[in-house]
């Protein structure tokens, strides 16, 4: 049996990679993927604790997070497509102005 600490260490590594990606990346799609990576790291933590404590509430939270992530993906991709159509770039530095 794999100990809980390994799951938590893997989750911390994945979350750290996502945070570094959000801070470093300038491409909107890469930022989007890093945010999804952070959400999956949190899901891994929820499932690990749910399994460790023999409760299903952690798995319930995973379903809620996945539903929020799906809605975020739909809205986020729509915003990215709109941004690319209006600005013809996916660079965050060039897309931070509100006016066209």
N, C-alpha and C positions, 0 to 999 in steps of 0.2 A: 504494500500500500504506500502510495506517495504521500509524504507529510504535507500538512497545510502550508507550512512555510515556503515550500517550493512553488506552490500556486501563487502565494502572495508575492514572492520575489519575481516571478514571471509577470504578474500583473503590474508590479511597480516598474519593471523594465519597459513594458509596453506603454504604460502611461507616460513614463519619462521620454520615450522616443516621440510620442505624440506631442508632448509639451514643447520639446526642442524643435520639432517640425513646425509647430504653430508660430514659435518665436522667430524662426530662421527663414521660412519659406515666404516667397513673394507671389507665388502663383495661387490663384483662388482654388483651383482643383486640388492642389497639393495640401492646402490648408484644410479643405473639406475632408480629405482622406485622413489627415492627422487627427481631426476632431472625431471621426469615426473610430480610429484606433484607440483613442482615449475612452470612448464609450464602451468599446469591447473589453478594454482592460478592467473597467468597473464591472462589467458583466461577469468576467472571470472571477473577480473577487466575490461578487454576490453568490455565484454558484459554488465556489470553494467553501465559503462560510455556511451555505445552506447544506452542503454535503457533510461538513464537519459537525454541525450542530443537529443534524437529522431533522431539519425543518424544511418546509416547502416555501416559506415566505421569501427567501432569497431568490428562488426560481420565479416566483410571482413578480418580484421587482424586475427581474431580467426581461420578462415579457413586456412590462410597462416601458422599460428603457428601450427595448427593441421597437415598440410602437412609436415612441417619441422619435427615435432615430429614423424610422421610415418616413414619418411626417417631415422631419427636418431634411431628409434627403430629397423629398419631392419639392419642398419649397426652396431649398438651397440650389438645386439644379435649375429650377425655373429662374431664380435670380441670376445665376451664373450665365444662363443662355441670354437673358435680357441684357445683362452687362456686356456680353460679347457682341451682341447685335448693335448696341448703342455706341460702345467705345472701341470695338474691334481689338480689344486686348483683355488678357486675364491677369494682368499685373495689378497687385493690390495698391501700389503707390500711385498708379495712374487712375485708379477707380475710386479714390477717396473723396473726390469732390462731388457735391450734390447737384451742381448744374451741369448741363450737357455742353 
